[in-house]
Amino acid sequence: MKSRLGITLGAASALAMLVLGGTAGAQERTLRMHVAFPTQTPVIGEITHWIAERIEVLSGGTLNVEVFEPGALVPATEYFDPVSKGAVDMAFGSPGYGAGMEPALTLYAAVPFGPDVTEYMTWMRQGSGYDIHEEIHAKLNLKAFICTITAPETAAWMKVEINSVADLQGLKMRYFGLGGRVLAKVGASIQLIPGGELYSALERGVIDGAEFSNPSIDMAVGLNKVTNYVYFPGWHQQVATDSLIINLDTWKALTDQQRAAIETTCGEASVRTLAQGASLQAPAIQALIAAGKPEIRVLPDEVLDALRKAWDEVAAEEAGKNEGFARALASYNEFRASYHAWQDLGYLKPLADK
């Protein structure tokens, strides 16, 4: 893996050639990979160099992956069109960043009041989630794989309190995807600010609050240092995913082993980030408790009820405007309705505090 940081993994590729016996007759190829998150970001940024290295190894050394930091090739979140056109070979980031080209992609980033990771990935792999995912990307001249799964997010890091639905009126919030649409529905003013700019935006009062990721990642960005309250639960993203997208013409030109290297790597990366991300949240919460600031809060039931109602309205509106969104949402809702009986019977419910 050759990165803009000057890191090379030629030794790893050479070792792979010895272990795997190489790929006879396969032409060595370099792929440029844009990443939406700085590579020093815990979990979702750090995993990108591992992804590049793993693809190289599993391809038998026939693929070299260059990792480009946000902005080096294209702006952090504006990469779907360049990859679709072949200006960039592939990119890693949230599916929701492609919503401008296909609104249905927001459903593959996160769904407000959605399921836990087991139910979500069961819909993807055993329901029709992946089939629709494939068709959506193919229309954009893309091939895509879910490539990370992360723990539930915080609801918001706030400079002001949220005690009622009225408190949301006029709040300037950084919120992503469908969750942002829901908050706008109840009166908040929504901006999408890249993660690297959130600290400054909160510090300067450009926004009153923000969501970005789960507690450990948010604290690495410094959101705990410029806010007074942190709210839970992450109603907008109970499970969040990032994807690796590849120009479809580039994908078709790869060998079977090279394609398998990319697909297998993303499967491994999903499990790896799920476990790593979950393991980091308890220490992050303990650190918040020990610091005493920002104060940990739970959103009132009144607010959650209003947000759930607003989500139903947003979902209906989006489905009415976009056929792809309607199809993905219908598949998702039908799966959840059938899965509900098993979910209720098979899993323990949280016990009330004694």
N, C-alpha and C positions, 0 to 999 in steps of 0.2 A: 504494500500500500504506500503510494507516494502522496504525501499531503503537502499543503502549503506551509506546514510547519517544518518541512524537511525530514519527516520521519519516513524511513523506508523499511520494507519488510521483505527484501529480497531473500534473506536467509530462510524465512518461513516458506516462501514459494519454492525455494530450492529443496527444502526438506520435504515439502509436499510432493514434489516430482519423484523423490526417492521412495516415499511411502506409497503413493498412489500409482507409481509407474508412469506418470505423465499422461498425456493424451496424444497418442500418435497422430501426426499429421495436422493437429489443431493449430491454427495460427494464433499467436499471442496478440492480445488486444487490450488497449487501455480504455477504461471507462471513467469519465469525469462525473463525480457525484457532488451535487450541491446539497448542503444540509441547512435546514431552517433554524436550528438552534446552535449557539456556540458550542464547540466540542467540549468545553470545560463544564458545561451544565450537567449536574448530576443526572445519571440514568439516561435521559433522552438525548443528551449531547454526547456523553462519554461512550455510549453504545455505538456511535457511528464509526469510529476507528476499528472497533471490534468487528462490526459488520463487514467493513472493507477487507480486513485481514482474513476473515473467515471465508469470504467469497474467493479470495485468491487461493487459499489453501485447498478448498474443496474443488476448485476448477483445475487442480493439478498444475497451478502456476501459469495457466494460459490467459487468465484475466488479471490485469493490474488495475486497481481502483484508486483514483486520486480523490481525496476528500477536500472540498472547498468550503471554507467558512462562509457564514451568511454575508452577502454583499460582495464576495470575491468574484462571482460570476453574474449573479442576479440578486435583487433585493431578497431579504430573508424569506418572505412569504409569497413572493411573486414568481413562482417557478413552474407552475403547471403548463402555461403556454410555451415557454422555452423548451421544456422537455417534449411536449407534444409536437413541436416543430423540428426537433432534433438539434437545436442549438446547444442543449445540454443533454448528456446521455441519460442521466437518471438523477433523482433527487429524493431526499428523505425529509418528511415532516408530516403535519396533520392533514388528513384527507380534506378537512374543512377548508383548507387554503385554496382548494379548487372549486369552491362553491360558485364563484363568478362564472365558471365555464359549465358547471353542472350542479344545481342546488342539491340534488340527492346525495352528494358527497358529504354533506353535513351530518347525515344520519350514520355515516361510517366513522365520524370523529367522536361523537358522543350524542346520546339522546337524553333530554331532560326527563327526570323521573324514570330512567331506564333501569335495566336489570343489572345483576352482578355479573362478574366476568364469566362464570360458568354458563349462565343462561345466554349471554350475548354471543360467546364463541360457539355455543351449540347451534344457535340460529345461523351463524356464519357458515359453519362447516357441515352441519347436518340438515339445516333448513335450506332456504334458497338464497340466503344472504350473500354467499360468495358468487353464485351464478349471476345475480344482478350486479354485483360489484364488478365482475369481469366484463359484462356487457356495457356498463357505463363507461369504463375506462377505454374499452376497445373503440367506442365511438369518438373518443378524444385522441385516438392514435397512441394509446398508452397500455402498458401492462403494469399491474400493481399487486403488491402483497402487503397484508398487515404485517408490520415488522417490529412493533413494540406494543405492549399492553401495560398500562400504568394504573396505580392505585387510585381510588376516588380522590377528587380534588377538594380543596377548601371552597366554601361558598363565596367568600370574599374577605379581603383584607381592607378594613375601613378606617378612615379618619374620623367618621361620625357614627353614631349609633343607629341601628335599625330595630325599632321596637314595634312598628306597625306598618301596614301597607302604605299609609300616608307618608311615612319617612322615605319611601322610595321615589316619591315625586320629585323630579328635577335633579336627582343625583347624577353626577357625572361619573360614569363607570367604564372601566375597561372590562369588556366581557366578550367572549368568543362564541361564534357559531349560533346554534339555536337557542342557547341560554341567553345570549344577548338579545335575540329577538323577543324572548319572553319578557325580559326586564323592560325592554322598550315598550311592550304592550301595557305594562303597569305604570309607565310614566318616567322611567329612568332615561337618561341621555347616554347612549352607548358609543364608545370609541374602541377601535381595534388597534392597540399599540403593541409593537414587538416587545418580547420579554426583556430584552436588553435595555429598553428605554423606560420601563415601568418605575424603577426606583426614582429616577429624576422627575417623572410626571407626577408621582405622589408627593415627593418632597417639595416641588414647586407649586402644588395645589392645582395643577392642570386637571386632575381627576380627584374625586372624593374616595374612590375605592377601586379595587381590581381583583379579578381572579386571573391566575396563570396556570398553576398546576397543583400538585399535592404539596403538603406542608414542607417536606424536606427540600424540594426544588424551589419553592417560593422563598424559603429562608436563605437558600444559597444566593438567590437574586437580591436579597436584602429587604423584602417587603415587610418583614417584621420590624425593621428599624425605622420605618416612616409611617406607621399606622398605629392606631390605638386599640383596635378590636379585630379579632379574626373570627369569622362566622363559619359554622358547620350546620348541617351536612352539605356535601357537594351535590345538591339536587340536580344540577345541570350536567354533571359528568360522574356518574357512579362507576363507570369504566371508560377509560380514554384509550384511543389507539393512535399510532402513527403508522404511516405506510411508506414503502419504497416504490416509487413509480419509475418506469423505464420507457423510453421511446419505443413504440411498438415495432418499428422497422429495425431498430438496433436489436431488440429482443429476438425477432425472427431470424436475424443473421447469426445468432449464437448457436453453439453446438448443444446437444442434449445435456452433456455434462456441465457445461457452463450455465445453462438454464437451471439445472438441478442444484447447482452450487448456490445460486441466488435464492431459489425457493426454500431450500433447506436452511440456509442461513437465517432467513426471516422467521421461519418456524422456531429455530433455536433462540433467536433474539427476543421473540415474544415471551417465551417461558422465562428467559434470563431476566428481562426487565420487570416482568410481573413479580418474580420472587425478590429481586433486589429492591424494587420500589416499595413493596409491602414491608420489607424488613427495616426500611429507613424511617417509616412514619412514627412508630412508637417512640424512638429516641428523640425525634423532632418535637413531638407533643410534650414529652418530659422536659425538654429544654425550654419550651414555651412556658410551661407551668413554673419551672424554677426561676425564670426571668421575671414572671409576673406581668409582663407587658410585651406585646399587646394582650389585652384581656380576651380569653377564650369565651365565645358566646355560641349559643344554639339559636337558630332562627325560630321565632315564634310560630306556632301552628297556624295562626291567622295569615302570616306571610307565606308560608309554604302552601297553604290551601289556595291563596290567590295566584301564586305562581303556577300551581298545577292546572288551575282553570285557564290561565293565560296560555299555557303550553297546548292545551287541547285546541284553543282557538288558532294559535300559530300553526299547528300541525295541519289543521283543516284548510287554512288559507294557502299554505305552501303546496299541499296536495292538489288543491284546485287550480293552481297556476302551473304546475310542472308535472308532466306525466311520469318522469323517472322517479321523482320524489314520491308521487302517489303509489307507484308500484312497490318501491322499497318499503315504504311505510306500511302498506297493506300486508306485505310478506312478514314484516316484523310484528305487527299487531296480531296477525293470525297465529304465528308461532307462539307468541306469549300467551294467547288465550288457551292453546292446547297444552302448553307446558305448565300452566298454572296449577293444575291438579297435582302434578309431581312435585312442584316447588313447595306447595303447602303441606303435602304429606311426608315428603322425604327428608326435610331439613328441620333442625331444631330452630325454634324461634328465640330471639334474645330474651333473657330472663330479666324481669323488672328488678331494679335495685331493692335490696332488703334493708 
